[in-house]
Amino acid sequence: RKLIASGVHDRLLMVAVGGSGYFFAPFLGAALVILLPEWLRFSEGLYLMLYALLVMVLMAYCPSGLCGLWVRFQARMRARGAGLAEGGRP
């Protein structure tokens, strides 16, 4: 008997990759989780290892997911723009 229903880990991965706490994040995560293995099929037998490696790197460097990465990028660009407006260096 299974303790976890089939597909629960996929849905959890979709939320984690997209970023929890954002409305569109699970949709972005779902697109990536579904399409990434298909994009990596050219590597034949290695695509599952490449997929796992990419997900691990994403979780290590972007623990808030892709939407969290986008929010951090926007904040950095706003801060850089504010610094330039005050006469700072780029």
Summary of the structure (lengths in Angstrom):
residues: 90
radius of gyration: 17.4
end to end distance: 59.4
largest distance: 65.7
contacts: 224
relative contact order: 0.13
helix: 76%
strand: 0%
